[in-house]
């Protein structure tokens, strides 16, 4: 019998962009989906189907899936578990295939958020109606989110999971919305929930107590031990509401390298950590949030040694003081910085300067008319991101101009 697996669902483009005072442009969200796809991530929660300023971006990215530009990654939308939201979401984004439907489940949320507007049976019925609606619109996978699951009575979690499963949901998202769990409580609760409801579990952990990665892998271990698949929600560089979410690279490393997981629990075999450096650097640039020097794998000090004993040991054999080699996470290259004349492409570029930049990237155009059309999109991209257009962003615009045009189009 095949063992159950751990899959990664990255939620940077949904939870990460909800972070106060931070955000991503639609072009940046799209490039992040490409990088996650290259890294073999199972699914990206790519946005909000009922939010109007997301509509063009969501539809453009689903077109990129259809044409094979995004090769394997699933793109999932987040909606409230309400039938009217599902109907509106599929009206605006008709090609949507993967969704997570969210509903609050704790006593605190029912009283403090809903102000006792709904009874528990009414909330369950709302969720079931939403799942039925999503199935009716052709959703291929549905996750049901229990918001504030860590403060929800276990009996109610079981009732929610069993009702969701009966109506065709594929998994339950256990949301440690406030980072309230610890690795021991979440293991016990997830194992019992998975054994009782017999449904795959998705872990969504926040970092308010600094334990998001630990709780995520402990919860995944519990699901696998109970005989079901596990899905872990991550964000790149851990960026998320308040203190953040489980960091993508740290979570993957914990499953691949930690003593209790290595060669014992199966991680999605498509994951390729050699893309870690590129993903994290791009997210740092896009969010305008520097990577802390002590961040695992990608921080400036992750492979730095100064103490005599440590330096001597690392030079003799990296395994003396490094748990994994820097090349495993895409490091080891030399990054060059231009210190002489620099021509950039932006909102006010002319055709000569633009062609100079395109030439550095070895981009070619069939004629001047095509070059002018791409330049126009690059100008809009600079206005859109308020940052210099990166090489990969420009390559995307050249290769997929129609989708780029959609991403850059807004109409309030």
N, C-alpha and C positions, 0 to 999 in steps of 0.2 A: 504494500500500500504506500502511495506517495505521501511524503510528509507535507504538512501544511507550511505555507510560506509567509514571510513578512514583506509587505509591499509599502512603498512610499507614495503618499499623496501630498505634494507640496502645495501649501496654501498662501504663498507669498503674494500672489496676485489677487487674493481676496482678503485674508486676515492681515497680511503684511501692510497692504496699502490703507488699511483702516487705522493705522497707527497715527496718533495725534501729531500734527506738524510735519508729517512725512507723506510721501506718495510717489507714484510712478506715472509717467506719461504713457499713453496707450502704445506708442512705439516701443517704449522700454519694456512694458509688460509682454509684448509680442516677442521681442528678442529674448526675454527670460524664458518664455515657453520653448523657443528653439534650443536654448542652452540646456534646459531641463530634459528635453527630448534627446539631445545628444548624450546626456548623462544616463539615459535609460530609466528615468523616473516614470513610474507607472501612470500617474495622473497629476495634472495641474488643476487646482480649483481656480479657474481663470477669471472669474468675475461674477457680476450680479445681473442676471437676465432682465429684471424689471427696472433697473436703473437706466434711464434714457441715454445718459452720456456714455454708457458702456455698449450700446446697441451696435454701432458700426464696428467697434473693435471686436466684439464677440462674434459677429457674423463673418468678419474678415478672417479671423483665426479659424473658424470652422471651414471656411473655404480653403484655407491652407492645409487643413487636414484632408479635405476631399481631393485636393490635387497632389497629395503625397509629399508636400513640403515639410509638414510635421509628420514624421514617419510612424511613430508607435504610440506616442503619449496620448492619453485620453484627456479631454478638456471637459471639466465639470463645472456646472453653475450652482451657485448658492441661492436658495430662496427660503422664505418662511414657509413652514408647513401649513399653508392655507390654500385652499382650492383656487381662490381668486388670484393669488400670486402666481400659482402654477399656470393658470390660463393666460395671464398677461405675459409671463415669461416666455412661454412657447409661441405666443402671438408675435412677440418682438424678435425672438430668436428661434425660428421654426426648425432649424437643423440641429438643435440641442439634443444630445443623446445621453448625457450623464449628469445627474443632479444630486445634490444633498439638500434635504428639506429639514429645516431646523425648528424646534419647539422647546420652550422652557419647561422644565420638569420639577424643579425643587419647590418646596414650600415657600422659601424666601422669594423666589421669582413669581410664584403664583399670587402671593400676597403683596410683595413689594413692587413688582413690575406690572402685573396684570390687575392689581387691586381687587382680587377675587372676582374678576369679571367672568371667569370661566370656572366650571367645576372640573375635576379630574376626568370624569367620563366625557365631558364636552371637548377637552383638549385631545383625548385619544381619538374621538370621532373626527376632529379637525385634521389630525395627522393622517388618519386612514383615508379620508376624502382626498387629501392632497396627494397621497401615494397613488390612489386609484386614478386621479386625474393625470398624473405624470405617466403612468402606464398607458393610459388612453392616448396620450400624445406620442407614444412610441419610445419613451425613455428606455434605454438598454441597461442602465444600472441606476439604482436608487439607494442612497444612504439616508437614514433617518438620524438626525442629530438630537441627542438629549442634552440641551444646554443646562449647565450647572449639574451635570450628572453626579459629580463627586459629593454634592450636598443633597442629593435626592435619595429618598428611602429606597432600599433595594427592591422591595416588593413592587414599587411603581416602575422601576427600570425594567423588571421582568415583564410586567404587563405591557409596557410600551414596546419592548423588543418582540414579544410574541404577537402583538397586534400588527406591528409593522411587517413581520415575517409573513403572517397570514395574508396580508394584502399585497405581497410581492416585493417587499424591500429586500435588498441584497445584503445589507450590513447595518449595524448600529454604530453611530459615532458617539463614543463616551467622551463628553466634553468636561475636562477639568478646567472650567471656565475661569476660575479665580486662582488656579494653582494650589488648591487646597489639599490635594492628595499628597501622599509620600509613596515611595516605591513599594512599601509593604502593604499599605491599605489598598492601593490600586491593583496590586497583584491579586489579593484576596477577592476583591469585588469583581474584577474582570473574569477571573477563573470561574467564580460561581455563576456569573451572568452568562458566560459562554456555555457552560455545562447545562444550565437550566433551559436557556432559550435555543441553544444549538444554532447560532447565527454568527457569522464573522463579525469581528469587532474592530472598529476604527478608533484609534487613540488620538485625542486632541488635547494636548497639555500646554498650559501656560506657565510662565517662569517666575511668578510672583515670589516664590520661596527658593528660587534657584535650582529647582529639581525637574524642570520640564523634560530634559533628555532622559534622566534617570527614571522618571515615571513612565515615559513613553516606552522605553525598552522593557521595563518591568511589566507593563500592561501587555505588551506584545508577547512576552514570554508566557504570561498567564493564558492568553488566547490560544497560543500554540499548544501549551500543556493541556488545554481543555479540548483540543482536537479541531480547532477552527482556524481559518486564515486570520492574519492580523494586518491591519493597515495603520501606518503611523503618519500623522500630519506633521509637517515641518515647514519652516520658512528659511530662506537663505539668510545666513548670518544671524538667525534667531530673531529677526526684526518682526515685531508684532505689538499688539496693544499692551500698554503699561510696560511691564518688564520683559515682554516678548514671548516667543513660542520656542518649541524645540528646534534647535539649529540643525539644518539639513545635513551638513557634513559631519558634525559631531555625532548625530544619531546613527548615521551609516557606519562611521568608524566604530562606535560602541558595539554595534551588532557584528561587525566583521572582526574586531580585534580584542574585545573584552574577554577575559578568561572564562566567564560563564556562558559566552555565546559562540565564540570562535569554533567553527566546525561542528557546532551542536544544533544551531537554529538556522534554517534556510532563508537567506535574503534573496529577493528577486534577482535572478541571474543576469538580468539586462543592465544592472547598475554598473556604471563605470566611473570610479572616483578620480580618474585622471583629468576630468573636466572640473574638478572642485575649485581650483585656483581661478580659472576663468569666470566661472559663475559668481563666485564670491566677490571678485574684484569688480565685475560689472554691476552687481547689486549695490556695492559700496559707492561706486561712481554715481549710479542712478538715484539712490536714496540720499546721496550726499552725507553718508554716515561712515566715518573711517572705521576700518577693521581694528579692533583692539589688538595690541602687540602680543598678548598672551592667548589669543583665540586659537583653539586647536586646529592644526593643519595649515591654516592660512594666515595666522598672525605673524608679524615680523620676527618674533622670538620663538616661534614654534620649533625651529631647528637651529637655534642659536646657542652657542656654548662659549663660556668665558673662563669659568673655574678651571684651574689646571688639571685636576683629576678628571673632570668631565670632558674637557677638550681632548686630553690624551686618550681617554677611553673611546670617544666618538671617532677619532681619527684611526684608531686600530680596528674598530668594528662598530658600525653605526648602531648595531643592536645593543651595545652596552648602555647607551643612553637615549636611544630613540626607538619607540615601539613600532614604528613603520617608517619606510623610506620616503623622503620628500618627493621623489618622482611618482609615487603612488597617487599623490594628490595634485599632480600636474605642475609641480615646481621644479626648479633646476635650470631654467632658461635665464638668459640675461635680457633684461628689459632696457631698451635704448630710449633716451630722451633727447629730442632735437634741441640743440643749443645755438644753432645759427638761424638763418632765414627760415621762417615758417609761414606757409600759406595755408589758411584754414578755409573750410566751407561753412557758410552760415547764412543768416537771413538776408544779408546784403551782398552776397557774393556775385561776381560777374562770371561770364563764361570762361574767360582765360584762367582766372584763379581756380575755378571749379575743375577745369580740365587738368590743371596741374595736380590738384589733390587726387582726382580720379586716376591719373597716370601713376602716382605713387602706389596706389592700390591695384594697379594693373587692370583697371576697369576700362572696357572699350565700348564705344557706341557706333552704331551703323552709319549715323550721319549727324549733322549739327542739330537737326530738328529733335532727334531723340535725346541728345545731350541737353538741350534747352528744357525739354519736358522733365528730365530727371533733376536738373538744377532747380526747377520750380518746386519739386517735391522736397528736395534737400533744404531749400529755404524754409518751407513750411515746417519741416522736421525740427529745424533749429528753433523756430518760434515755439513749437509744440513742447520741446523738452527743456528749452532755455539752457542748453548745454551744447558744446561742440558735438557735431554728428560724428559718431565713432565709425571706424572702418566697417565693422559688421553691420551697423545700421545702414550705412551707405550701400553695402552689398545687397542688403535686403531690399532696399528701395529700387535698386537697379533690376533685381531679379523678379520682384513682385510689385510692380508699380501700381496696379489696380487695387491690391489689398492695402498698400501703403496709403493710397489716396483716401480709402475709407477710414483708416486709422486716424488720419489727420483732419477729418471732416467732422465738424460739430455744428449742431443747430439747436439752440435752446428752445 
